[in-house]
Amino acid sequence: MKVYLNGTFVERSHATVSVFDHGLLYGDGVFEGIRSYDGLVFKLREHVDRLFESAHTIMLKIPLSKLQLIEAVKQSLRVNRLTDAYIRLVVTRGEGDLGLDPRKCVQPTVFIIADRIELYPKQLYERGLKLITVATQRNVPEALNPQIKSLNYLNNILAKIEAVNAGFEEAIMLSHSGYVTECTGENLFLVRGRRLLTPPPYIGVLRGITRQAVMDLGNSQRLEVREDLLTRHDLFNAEEVFLTGTAAEIVPVVEIDGRVIGSGRPGPVTKRLQQAFRKLTRDSKHGVKY
Ligand code: PXG
């Protein structure tokens, strides 16, 4: 495997960064997780735009243009002869000293890992997922806005640990005031009648790119798509619940905190959206060829 690292492709074993890199020392950096399907990078422009927004907010100047970065992603996929892949795009503050001061970091570190995609087990999509809400609250946007896709994911990792400790694969995180936010790396939707609801970004969720694609699909399927504050009660009494994310795509949820959701099996709206999403990922209008 060849990894793009600061402008060149190096063998995986040589793809290393300094222990003084502030990405490692402080989580001072930004990233994107992207998928390619059948030779198309799904929503690549949207991911690159979001990476630049995250970087802008933390005042990190990416040393490539958007076009150059897009080319580097495409090149990574070609060099590794991948048609279906998971791509991790990372920009860190770069090498500095042991203090926090970002001014000590002269040159950002940029790397791109393109690897075969590790798909989740098929039964997850057929049977659906059982979730729990956890005590770790989602970061308050006023302190660390989840819109910044930073290398500092401890908030999410702590929630994941709680879920795993309790024997569950994934956690639902609540806001400081107890509203539903999102899972550790996926957004959350519920279906009730013709309504498709998802928490609003201001409550502290990432504006997921899959989330947006699913909202668009919902609209074209004549669902009433809305961002709304949601409580656990709303989730428990939904007809269907599902998660969305680049890696997971659309995952049905059949149980939350011991309460069965709807029929206890993946529902028809979720299934219809899954089918439409699968088509979308192979549509050249939504992907970049390489
Ligand atoms: N919420 C959070 C907190 C995320 O990190 C999503 C939602 C879904 O967003 P997209 O744009 O992917 O639809 C994410 C996704 C992974 C992985 O490998 C994914 C994310 C972060 C870390 C790992 O699945 N981000």
py3Dmol code that shows the C-alpha trace and the ligand (Angstrom):
import py3Dmol

protein = """\
ATOM      1  CA  MET A   1       0.000   0.000   0.000  1.00  0.00           C
ATOM      2  CA  LYS A   2       1.211   3.483  -0.871  1.00  0.00           C
ATOM      3  CA  VAL A   3       0.321   6.439   1.322  1.00  0.00           C
ATOM      4  CA  TYR A   4       0.318  10.061   0.197  1.00  0.00           C
ATOM      5  CA  LEU A   5       2.472  11.997   2.664  1.00  0.00           C
ATOM      6  CA  ASN A   6       3.348  15.667   2.162  1.00  0.00           C
ATOM      7  CA  GLY A   7       3.386  15.563  -1.620  1.00  0.00           C
ATOM      8  CA  THR A   8       4.863  12.140  -2.306  1.00  0.00           C
ATOM      9  CA  PHE A   9       3.705   8.532  -2.238  1.00  0.00           C
ATOM     10  CA  VAL A  10       5.565   6.357   0.240  1.00  0.00           C
ATOM     11  CA  GLU A  11       5.287   2.702   1.234  1.00  0.00           C
ATOM     12  CA  ARG A  12       3.008   2.126   4.216  1.00  0.00           C
ATOM     13  CA  SER A  13       5.989   1.167   6.439  1.00  0.00           C
ATOM     14  CA  HIS A  14       7.644   4.516   5.670  1.00  0.00           C
ATOM     15  CA  ALA A  15       4.480   6.569   6.157  1.00  0.00           C
ATOM     16  CA  THR A  16       5.391   8.022   9.563  1.00  0.00           C
ATOM     17  CA  VAL A  17       5.062  11.386  11.286  1.00  0.00           C
ATOM     18  CA  SER A  18       7.124  13.015  14.012  1.00  0.00           C
ATOM     19  CA  VAL A  19       6.343  12.489  17.710  1.00  0.00           C
ATOM     20  CA  PHE A  20       6.436  16.310  17.841  1.00  0.00           C
ATOM     21  CA  ASP A  21       3.525  16.583  15.400  1.00  0.00           C
ATOM     22  CA  HIS A  22       0.755  18.541  17.116  1.00  0.00           C
ATOM     23  CA  GLY A  23      -1.804  16.255  15.518  1.00  0.00           C
ATOM     24  CA  LEU A  24      -0.418  13.568  17.815  1.00  0.00           C
ATOM     25  CA  LEU A  25       0.491  15.729  20.811  1.00  0.00           C
ATOM     26  CA  TYR A  26      -2.770  17.694  20.980  1.00  0.00           C
ATOM     27  CA  GLY A  27      -5.218  16.337  18.415  1.00  0.00           C
ATOM     28  CA  ASP A  28      -4.542  19.617  16.621  1.00  0.00           C
ATOM     29  CA  GLY A  29      -5.661  18.843  13.100  1.00  0.00           C
ATOM     30  CA  VAL A  30      -8.649  17.973  10.919  1.00  0.00           C
ATOM     31  CA  PHE A  31      -9.761  14.963   8.920  1.00  0.00           C
ATOM     32  CA  GLU A  32     -12.322  13.454   6.559  1.00  0.00           C
ATOM     33  CA  GLY A  33     -13.453   9.884   5.961  1.00  0.00           C
ATOM     34  CA  ILE A  34     -14.541   9.314   2.366  1.00  0.00           C
ATOM     35  CA  ARG A  35     -15.775   6.318   0.336  1.00  0.00           C
ATOM     36  CA  SER A  36     -15.362   5.316  -3.265  1.00  0.00           C
ATOM     37  CA  TYR A  37     -17.762   3.028  -5.091  1.00  0.00           C
ATOM     38  CA  ASP A  38     -17.063   1.416  -8.472  1.00  0.00           C
ATOM     39  CA  GLY A  39     -14.407   3.986  -9.344  1.00  0.00           C
ATOM     40  CA  LEU A  40     -16.363   7.045  -8.166  1.00  0.00           C
ATOM     41  CA  VAL A  41     -15.442   9.022  -5.039  1.00  0.00           C
ATOM     42  CA  PHE A  42     -18.789   9.731  -3.409  1.00  0.00           C
ATOM     43  CA  LYS A  43     -19.388  13.447  -2.661  1.00  0.00           C
ATOM     44  CA  LEU A  44     -15.666  14.222  -2.875  1.00  0.00           C
ATOM     45  CA  ARG A  45     -16.177  17.975  -3.323  1.00  0.00           C
ATOM     46  CA  GLU A  46     -18.436  18.121  -0.277  1.00  0.00           C
ATOM     47  CA  HIS A  47     -15.826  16.319   1.839  1.00  0.00           C
ATOM     48  CA  VAL A  48     -13.024  18.599   0.633  1.00  0.00           C
ATOM     49  CA  ASP A  49     -15.173  21.676   1.273  1.00  0.00           C
ATOM     50  CA  ARG A  50     -15.907  20.463   4.815  1.00  0.00           C
ATOM     51  CA  LEU A  51     -12.208  19.762   5.428  1.00  0.00           C
ATOM     52  CA  PHE A  52     -11.351  23.323   4.358  1.00  0.00           C
ATOM     53  CA  GLU A  53     -14.086  24.721   6.625  1.00  0.00           C
ATOM     54  CA  SER A  54     -12.790  22.736   9.613  1.00  0.00           C
ATOM     55  CA  ALA A  55      -9.240  23.917   8.845  1.00  0.00           C
ATOM     56  CA  HIS A  56     -10.363  27.536   8.421  1.00  0.00           C
ATOM     57  CA  THR A  57     -12.005  27.578  11.836  1.00  0.00           C
ATOM     58  CA  ILE A  58      -8.899  26.256  13.582  1.00  0.00           C
ATOM     59  CA  MET A  59      -6.747  28.666  11.512  1.00  0.00           C
ATOM     60  CA  LEU A  60      -4.854  25.872   9.828  1.00  0.00           C
ATOM     61  CA  LYS A  61      -3.754  26.738   6.312  1.00  0.00           C
ATOM     62  CA  ILE A  62      -3.903  23.648   4.103  1.00  0.00           C
ATOM     63  CA  PRO A  63      -0.823  23.853   1.857  1.00  0.00           C
ATOM     64  CA  LEU A  64      -2.751  22.629  -1.211  1.00  0.00           C
ATOM     65  CA  SER A  65      -5.649  24.044  -3.164  1.00  0.00           C
ATOM     66  CA  LYS A  66      -8.971  22.168  -3.150  1.00  0.00           C
ATOM     67  CA  LEU A  67      -8.254  21.053  -6.711  1.00  0.00           C
ATOM     68  CA  GLN A  68      -4.796  19.765  -5.778  1.00  0.00           C
ATOM     69  CA  LEU A  69      -6.242  17.880  -2.835  1.00  0.00           C
ATOM     70  CA  ILE A  70      -8.925  16.309  -5.028  1.00  0.00           C
ATOM     71  CA  GLU A  71      -6.187  15.255  -7.463  1.00  0.00           C
ATOM     72  CA  ALA A  72      -4.145  13.756  -4.617  1.00  0.00           C
ATOM     73  CA  VAL A  73      -7.169  11.697  -3.478  1.00  0.00           C
ATOM     74  CA  LYS A  74      -7.758  10.434  -7.022  1.00  0.00           C
ATOM     75  CA  GLN A  75      -4.062   9.646  -7.406  1.00  0.00           C
ATOM     76  CA  SER A  76      -4.070   7.695  -4.111  1.00  0.00           C
ATOM     77  CA  LEU A  77      -6.863   5.491  -5.421  1.00  0.00           C
ATOM     78  CA  ARG A  78      -5.181   4.939  -8.781  1.00  0.00           C
ATOM     79  CA  VAL A  79      -1.749   4.179  -7.300  1.00  0.00           C
ATOM     80  CA  ASN A  80      -3.313   1.547  -5.036  1.00  0.00           C
ATOM     81  CA  ARG A  81      -5.585   0.201  -7.826  1.00  0.00           C
ATOM     82  CA  LEU A  82      -8.697   0.535  -5.686  1.00  0.00           C
ATOM     83  CA  THR A  83     -12.238   0.644  -7.069  1.00  0.00           C
ATOM     84  CA  ASP A  84     -14.111   0.442  -3.759  1.00  0.00           C
ATOM     85  CA  ALA A  85     -12.238   2.075  -0.941  1.00  0.00           C
ATOM     86  CA  TYR A  86     -12.190   3.972   2.301  1.00  0.00           C
ATOM     87  CA  ILE A  87     -10.135   7.151   2.172  1.00  0.00           C
ATOM     88  CA  ARG A  88      -8.799   8.981   5.209  1.00  0.00           C
ATOM     89  CA  LEU A  89      -7.720  12.542   4.528  1.00  0.00           C
ATOM     90  CA  VAL A  90      -5.763  14.159   7.369  1.00  0.00           C
ATOM     91  CA  VAL A  91      -4.157  17.572   7.842  1.00  0.00           C
ATOM     92  CA  THR A  92      -2.350  18.276  11.111  1.00  0.00           C
ATOM     93  CA  ARG A  93      -0.772  21.438  12.500  1.00  0.00           C
ATOM     94  CA  GLY A  94       2.578  19.766  11.829  1.00  0.00           C
ATOM     95  CA  GLU A  95       5.748  19.460  13.809  1.00  0.00           C
ATOM     96  CA  GLY A  96       6.230  21.911  16.681  1.00  0.00           C
ATOM     97  CA  ASP A  97       7.670  21.886  20.160  1.00  0.00           C
ATOM     98  CA  LEU A  98       6.182  20.582  23.415  1.00  0.00           C
ATOM     99  CA  GLY A  99       4.082  23.705  24.000  1.00  0.00           C
ATOM    100  CA  LEU A 100       0.550  24.215  22.695  1.00  0.00           C
ATOM    101  CA  ASP A 101       1.470  27.270  20.661  1.00  0.00           C
ATOM    102  CA  PRO A 102       0.470  26.590  17.048  1.00  0.00           C
ATOM    103  CA  ARG A 103       2.848  29.346  15.870  1.00  0.00           C
ATOM    104  CA  LYS A 104       5.718  26.926  16.524  1.00  0.00           C
ATOM    105  CA  CYS A 105       4.367  24.610  13.832  1.00  0.00           C
ATOM    106  CA  VAL A 106       5.777  25.797  10.531  1.00  0.00           C
ATOM    107  CA  GLN A 107       4.592  23.193   8.059  1.00  0.00           C
ATOM    108  CA  PRO A 108       1.253  21.321   8.229  1.00  0.00           C
ATOM    109  CA  THR A 109       1.382  17.557   7.729  1.00  0.00           C
ATOM    110  CA  VAL A 110      -0.914  16.218   4.999  1.00  0.00           C
ATOM    111  CA  PHE A 111      -1.572  12.541   4.421  1.00  0.00           C
ATOM    112  CA  ILE A 112      -4.063  10.408   2.570  1.00  0.00           C
ATOM    113  CA  ILE A 113      -4.642   6.727   3.289  1.00  0.00           C
ATOM    114  CA  ALA A 114      -6.668   4.838   0.705  1.00  0.00           C
ATOM    115  CA  ASP A 115      -7.451   1.299   1.749  1.00  0.00           C
ATOM    116  CA  ARG A 116      -9.843  -1.516   0.995  1.00  0.00           C
ATOM    117  CA  ILE A 117     -13.114  -0.919   2.761  1.00  0.00           C
ATOM    118  CA  GLU A 118     -13.875  -3.036   5.819  1.00  0.00           C
ATOM    119  CA  LEU A 119     -17.611  -3.544   5.479  1.00  0.00           C
ATOM    120  CA  TYR A 120     -19.771  -3.993   8.556  1.00  0.00           C
ATOM    121  CA  PRO A 121     -21.339  -7.458   8.937  1.00  0.00           C
ATOM    122  CA  LYS A 122     -24.283  -8.034   6.620  1.00  0.00           C
ATOM    123  CA  GLN A 123     -26.529  -9.100   9.515  1.00  0.00           C
ATOM    124  CA  LEU A 124     -26.245  -5.613  10.970  1.00  0.00           C
ATOM    125  CA  TYR A 125     -28.235  -4.316   7.994  1.00  0.00           C
ATOM    126  CA  GLU A 126     -30.650  -7.257   7.928  1.00  0.00           C
ATOM    127  CA  ARG A 127     -31.425  -7.509  11.642  1.00  0.00           C
ATOM    128  CA  GLY A 128     -30.735  -3.941  12.750  1.00  0.00           C
ATOM    129  CA  LEU A 129     -28.702  -2.548  15.597  1.00  0.00           C
ATOM    130  CA  LYS A 130     -29.447  -2.343  19.324  1.00  0.00           C
ATOM    131  CA  LEU A 131     -28.290   0.886  20.936  1.00  0.00           C
ATOM    132  CA  ILE A 132     -28.028   2.501  24.331  1.00  0.00           C
ATOM    133  CA  THR A 133     -27.811   6.121  25.376  1.00  0.00           C
ATOM    134  CA  VAL A 134     -24.682   6.830  27.395  1.00  0.00           C
ATOM    135  CA  ALA A 135     -23.770   9.203  30.209  1.00  0.00           C
ATOM    136  CA  THR A 136     -21.029  10.974  28.238  1.00  0.00           C
ATOM    137  CA  GLN A 137     -22.704  14.058  26.768  1.00  0.00           C
ATOM    138  CA  ARG A 138     -21.875  15.332  23.307  1.00  0.00           C
ATOM    139  CA  ASN A 139     -19.452  18.254  23.302  1.00  0.00           C
ATOM    140  CA  VAL A 140     -21.255  21.550  23.816  1.00  0.00           C
ATOM    141  CA  PRO A 141     -20.949  23.457  20.511  1.00  0.00           C
ATOM    142  CA  GLU A 142     -20.094  26.636  22.402  1.00  0.00           C
ATOM    143  CA  ALA A 143     -16.938  24.877  23.691  1.00  0.00           C
ATOM    144  CA  LEU A 144     -15.923  22.614  20.811  1.00  0.00           C
ATOM    145  CA  ASN A 145     -18.212  22.742  17.816  1.00  0.00           C
ATOM    146  CA  PRO A 146     -18.809  19.243  16.367  1.00  0.00           C
ATOM    147  CA  GLN A 147     -18.818  20.925  12.944  1.00  0.00           C
ATOM    148  CA  ILE A 148     -15.026  20.985  13.272  1.00  0.00           C
ATOM    149  CA  LYS A 149     -14.042  17.475  12.258  1.00  0.00           C
ATOM    150  CA  SER A 150     -10.912  17.603  14.361  1.00  0.00           C
ATOM    151  CA  LEU A 151      -8.447  14.892  15.357  1.00  0.00           C
ATOM    152  CA  ASN A 152      -9.736  15.267  18.906  1.00  0.00           C
ATOM    153  CA  TYR A 153     -12.370  12.525  19.051  1.00  0.00           C
ATOM    154  CA  LEU A 154     -12.119  11.607  22.730  1.00  0.00           C
ATOM    155  CA  ASN A 155     -15.686  12.763  23.399  1.00  0.00           C
ATOM    156  CA  ASN A 156     -16.888  10.157  20.902  1.00  0.00           C
ATOM    157  CA  ILE A 157     -14.399   7.503  21.993  1.00  0.00           C
ATOM    158  CA  LEU A 158     -15.520   7.812  25.629  1.00  0.00           C
ATOM    159  CA  ALA A 159     -19.112   7.248  24.516  1.00  0.00           C
ATOM    160  CA  LYS A 160     -18.036   4.271  22.396  1.00  0.00           C
ATOM    161  CA  ILE A 161     -16.241   2.752  25.397  1.00  0.00           C
ATOM    162  CA  GLU A 162     -19.417   3.043  27.470  1.00  0.00           C
ATOM    163  CA  ALA A 163     -21.442   1.274  24.800  1.00  0.00           C
ATOM    164  CA  VAL A 164     -18.875  -1.489  24.378  1.00  0.00           C
ATOM    165  CA  ASN A 165     -18.585  -1.964  28.164  1.00  0.00           C
ATOM    166  CA  ALA A 166     -22.329  -2.468  28.296  1.00  0.00           C
ATOM    167  CA  GLY A 167     -22.218  -5.016  25.452  1.00  0.00           C
ATOM    168  CA  PHE A 168     -23.465  -2.713  22.672  1.00  0.00           C
ATOM    169  CA  GLU A 169     -21.814  -1.706  19.410  1.00  0.00           C
ATOM    170  CA  GLU A 170     -22.836   1.919  19.325  1.00  0.00           C
ATOM    171  CA  ALA A 171     -23.927   4.734  21.651  1.00  0.00           C
ATOM    172  CA  ILE A 172     -26.504   7.494  21.393  1.00  0.00           C
ATOM    173  CA  MET A 173     -25.104  10.713  22.826  1.00  0.00           C
ATOM    174  CA  LEU A 174     -27.329  13.354  24.381  1.00  0.00           C
ATOM    175  CA  SER A 175     -26.783  17.078  24.555  1.00  0.00           C
ATOM    176  CA  HIS A 176     -26.039  18.980  27.741  1.00  0.00           C
ATOM    177  CA  SER A 177     -29.794  19.528  28.134  1.00  0.00           C
ATOM    178  CA  GLY A 178     -30.724  15.927  27.402  1.00  0.00           C
ATOM    179  CA  TYR A 179     -31.768  16.114  23.750  1.00  0.00           C
ATOM    180  CA  VAL A 180     -30.715  13.438  21.280  1.00  0.00           C
ATOM    181  CA  THR A 181     -27.632  14.427  19.264  1.00  0.00           C
ATOM    182  CA  GLU A 182     -25.912  11.652  17.314  1.00  0.00           C
ATOM    183  CA  CYS A 183     -23.891   8.468  17.649  1.00  0.00           C
ATOM    184  CA  THR A 184     -20.101   8.332  17.912  1.00  0.00           C
ATOM    185  CA  GLY A 185     -19.531   8.475  14.136  1.00  0.00           C
ATOM    186  CA  GLU A 186     -23.035   8.512  12.665  1.00  0.00           C
ATOM    187  CA  ASN A 187     -26.021  10.829  12.508  1.00  0.00           C
ATOM    188  CA  LEU A 188     -29.435   9.686  13.665  1.00  0.00           C
ATOM    189  CA  PHE A 189     -32.891   9.782  12.034  1.00  0.00           C
ATOM    190  CA  LEU A 190     -36.375   8.751  13.074  1.00  0.00           C
ATOM    191  CA  VAL A 191     -39.446   8.025  10.984  1.00  0.00           C
ATOM    192  CA  ARG A 192     -42.962   8.735  12.148  1.00  0.00           C
ATOM    193  CA  GLY A 193     -45.747   8.613   9.561  1.00  0.00           C
ATOM    194  CA  ARG A 194     -44.488  10.560   6.551  1.00  0.00           C
ATOM    195  CA  ARG A 195     -42.079  12.532   8.690  1.00  0.00           C
ATOM    196  CA  LEU A 196     -38.322  12.025   8.620  1.00  0.00           C
ATOM    197  CA  LEU A 197     -36.730  13.818  11.560  1.00  0.00           C
ATOM    198  CA  THR A 198     -33.118  14.429  12.577  1.00  0.00           C
ATOM    199  CA  PRO A 199     -31.579  16.683  15.259  1.00  0.00           C
ATOM    200  CA  PRO A 200     -30.555  20.214  14.186  1.00  0.00           C
ATOM    201  CA  PRO A 201     -26.816  21.067  13.992  1.00  0.00           C
ATOM    202  CA  TYR A 202     -27.114  23.702  16.754  1.00  0.00           C
ATOM    203  CA  ILE A 203     -27.775  20.985  19.333  1.00  0.00           C
ATOM    204  CA  GLY A 204     -24.261  19.689  18.668  1.00  0.00           C
ATOM    205  CA  VAL A 205     -24.132  17.304  15.734  1.00  0.00           C
ATOM    206  CA  LEU A 206     -21.924  17.076  12.688  1.00  0.00           C
ATOM    207  CA  ARG A 207     -23.680  18.058   9.458  1.00  0.00           C
ATOM    208  CA  GLY A 208     -22.992  14.644   7.994  1.00  0.00           C
ATOM    209  CA  ILE A 209     -22.615  14.339   4.251  1.00  0.00           C
ATOM    210  CA  THR A 210     -24.589  11.089   4.304  1.00  0.00           C
ATOM    211  CA  ARG A 211     -27.165  12.871   6.491  1.00  0.00           C
ATOM    212  CA  GLN A 212     -27.617  15.555   3.811  1.00  0.00           C
ATOM    213  CA  ALA A 213     -27.824  12.955   1.026  1.00  0.00           C
ATOM    214  CA  VAL A 214     -30.520  11.067   2.983  1.00  0.00           C
ATOM    215  CA  MET A 215     -32.469  14.284   3.637  1.00  0.00           C
ATOM    216  CA  ASP A 216     -32.397  14.973  -0.117  1.00  0.00           C
ATOM    217  CA  LEU A 217     -33.538  11.412  -0.879  1.00  0.00           C
ATOM    218  CA  GLY A 218     -36.314  11.749   1.708  1.00  0.00           C
ATOM    219  CA  ASN A 219     -37.540  14.912   0.031  1.00  0.00           C
ATOM    220  CA  SER A 220     -37.572  13.258  -3.377  1.00  0.00           C
ATOM    221  CA  GLN A 221     -39.533  10.363  -1.861  1.00  0.00           C
ATOM    222  CA  ARG A 222     -42.151  12.887  -0.696  1.00  0.00           C
ATOM    223  CA  LEU A 223     -41.308  12.500   2.965  1.00  0.00           C
ATOM    224  CA  GLU A 224     -41.639  15.539   5.175  1.00  0.00           C
ATOM    225  CA  VAL A 225     -37.987  16.044   6.120  1.00  0.00           C
ATOM    226  CA  ARG A 226     -37.305  18.221   9.148  1.00  0.00           C
ATOM    227  CA  GLU A 227     -34.593  19.070  11.629  1.00  0.00           C
ATOM    228  CA  ASP A 228     -36.163  18.957  15.077  1.00  0.00           C
ATOM    229  CA  LEU A 229     -35.208  18.670  18.719  1.00  0.00           C
ATOM    230  CA  LEU A 230     -35.688  15.022  19.672  1.00  0.00           C
ATOM    231  CA  THR A 231     -35.993  13.377  23.064  1.00  0.00           C
ATOM    232  CA  ARG A 232     -35.389   9.752  24.010  1.00  0.00           C
ATOM    233  CA  HIS A 233     -39.180   9.448  24.269  1.00  0.00           C
ATOM    234  CA  ASP A 234     -39.431  10.457  20.596  1.00  0.00           C
ATOM    235  CA  LEU A 235     -36.923   7.748  19.660  1.00  0.00           C
ATOM    236  CA  PHE A 236     -38.616   5.050  21.753  1.00  0.00           C
ATOM    237  CA  ASN A 237     -41.961   5.779  20.082  1.00  0.00           C
ATOM    238  CA  ALA A 238     -40.731   6.187  16.519  1.00  0.00           C
ATOM    239  CA  GLU A 239     -41.832   3.720  13.851  1.00  0.00           C
ATOM    240  CA  GLU A 240     -38.294   3.478  12.525  1.00  0.00           C
ATOM    241  CA  VAL A 241     -34.857   4.726  13.544  1.00  0.00           C
ATOM    242  CA  PHE A 242     -31.650   4.542  11.523  1.00  0.00           C
ATOM    243  CA  LEU A 243     -28.098   5.856  11.499  1.00  0.00           C
ATOM    244  CA  THR A 244     -26.188   7.449   8.636  1.00  0.00           C
ATOM    245  CA  GLY A 245     -22.470   7.829   8.028  1.00  0.00           C
ATOM    246  CA  THR A 246     -19.823   7.469   5.357  1.00  0.00           C
ATOM    247  CA  ALA A 247     -18.544   4.131   6.631  1.00  0.00           C
ATOM    248  CA  ALA A 248     -21.846   2.657   7.846  1.00  0.00           C
ATOM    249  CA  GLU A 249     -24.083   4.178   5.115  1.00  0.00           C
ATOM    250  CA  ILE A 250     -27.648   3.583   6.440  1.00  0.00           C
ATOM    251  CA  VAL A 251     -28.019   1.222   9.429  1.00  0.00           C
ATOM    252  CA  PRO A 252     -31.454   0.281  10.839  1.00  0.00           C
ATOM    253  CA  VAL A 253     -31.897   0.522  14.621  1.00  0.00           C
ATOM    254  CA  VAL A 254     -34.353  -1.908  16.214  1.00  0.00           C
ATOM    255  CA  GLU A 255     -33.889  -1.371  19.943  1.00  0.00           C
ATOM    256  CA  ILE A 256     -32.880   1.563  22.153  1.00  0.00           C
ATOM    257  CA  ASP A 257     -32.322   1.268  25.921  1.00  0.00           C
ATOM    258  CA  GLY A 258     -34.333  -1.966  25.956  1.00  0.00           C
ATOM    259  CA  ARG A 259     -37.321  -0.459  24.115  1.00  0.00           C
ATOM    260  CA  VAL A 260     -38.263  -2.119  20.852  1.00  0.00           C
ATOM    261  CA  ILE A 261     -38.500   0.362  17.981  1.00  0.00           C
ATOM    262  CA  GLY A 262     -41.539  -0.121  15.728  1.00  0.00           C
ATOM    263  CA  SER A 263     -41.852  -3.742  14.628  1.00  0.00           C
ATOM    264  CA  GLY A 264     -38.411  -4.605  15.965  1.00  0.00           C
ATOM    265  CA  ARG A 265     -37.205  -5.156  12.405  1.00  0.00           C
ATOM    266  CA  PRO A 266     -35.798  -2.793   9.764  1.00  0.00           C
ATOM    267  CA  GLY A 267     -38.774  -0.805   8.456  1.00  0.00           C
ATOM    268  CA  PRO A 268     -39.988  -0.014   4.926  1.00  0.00           C
ATOM    269  CA  VAL A 269     -38.913   3.643   4.879  1.00  0.00           C
ATOM    270  CA  THR A 270     -35.390   2.704   5.961  1.00  0.00           C
ATOM    271  CA  LYS A 271     -35.234  -0.031   3.318  1.00  0.00           C
ATOM    272  CA  ARG A 272     -36.426   2.316   0.585  1.00  0.00           C
ATOM    273  CA  LEU A 273     -33.840   4.909   1.571  1.00  0.00           C
ATOM    274  CA  GLN A 274     -31.105   2.234   1.655  1.00  0.00           C
ATOM    275  CA  GLN A 275     -31.966   1.192  -1.909  1.00  0.00           C
ATOM    276  CA  ALA A 276     -32.042   4.786  -3.137  1.00  0.00           C
ATOM    277  CA  PHE A 277     -28.760   5.525  -1.357  1.00  0.00           C
ATOM    278  CA  ARG A 278     -27.060   2.548  -2.966  1.00  0.00           C
ATOM    279  CA  LYS A 279     -28.066   3.897  -6.382  1.00  0.00           C
ATOM    280  CA  LEU A 280     -26.857   7.377  -5.500  1.00  0.00           C
ATOM    281  CA  THR A 281     -23.376   6.123  -4.596  1.00  0.00           C
ATOM    282  CA  ARG A 282     -22.992   4.686  -8.116  1.00  0.00           C
ATOM    283  CA  ASP A 283     -24.325   7.813  -9.820  1.00  0.00           C
ATOM    284  CA  SER A 284     -21.678   9.921 -11.573  1.00  0.00           C
ATOM    285  CA  LYS A 285     -23.637  13.080 -10.674  1.00  0.00           C
ATOM    286  CA  HIS A 286     -22.733  12.451  -7.030  1.00  0.00           C
ATOM    287  CA  GLY A 287     -19.196  11.153  -7.374  1.00  0.00           C
ATOM    288  CA  VAL A 288     -15.856  12.065  -8.905  1.00  0.00           C
ATOM    289  CA  LYS A 289     -14.294   9.642 -11.372  1.00  0.00           C
ATOM    290  CA  TYR A 290     -10.640   8.661 -11.089  1.00  0.00           C
TER     291      TYR A 290
END
"""
ligand_1 = """\
25
PXG
N -21.224 12.315 13.256
C -19.930 12.242 13.609
C -19.532 12.694 14.960
C -18.980 11.766 12.697
O -17.700 11.723 13.037
C -20.766 11.408 11.103
C -21.646 11.929 12.047
C -21.288 11.059 9.754
O -20.875 12.015 8.796
P -20.675 11.675 7.263
O -20.227 12.952 6.660
O -19.623 10.602 7.200
O -21.972 11.213 6.739
C -19.408 11.294 11.426
C -18.475 10.673 10.462
C -15.576 6.063 10.358
C -15.524 7.372 10.963
O -14.491 5.534 10.008
C -16.409 8.355 10.587
C -16.342 9.576 11.169
C -15.392 9.778 12.136
C -14.542 8.801 12.516
C -14.576 7.579 11.923
O -16.679 5.551 10.247
N -17.135 10.652 10.846
"""
view = py3Dmol.view(width=600, height=400)
view.addModel(protein, "pdb")
view.setStyle({"model": 0}, {"cartoon": {"style": "trace"}})
view.addModel(ligand_1, "xyz")
view.setStyle({"model": 1}, {"stick": {}})
view.zoomTo()
view.show()
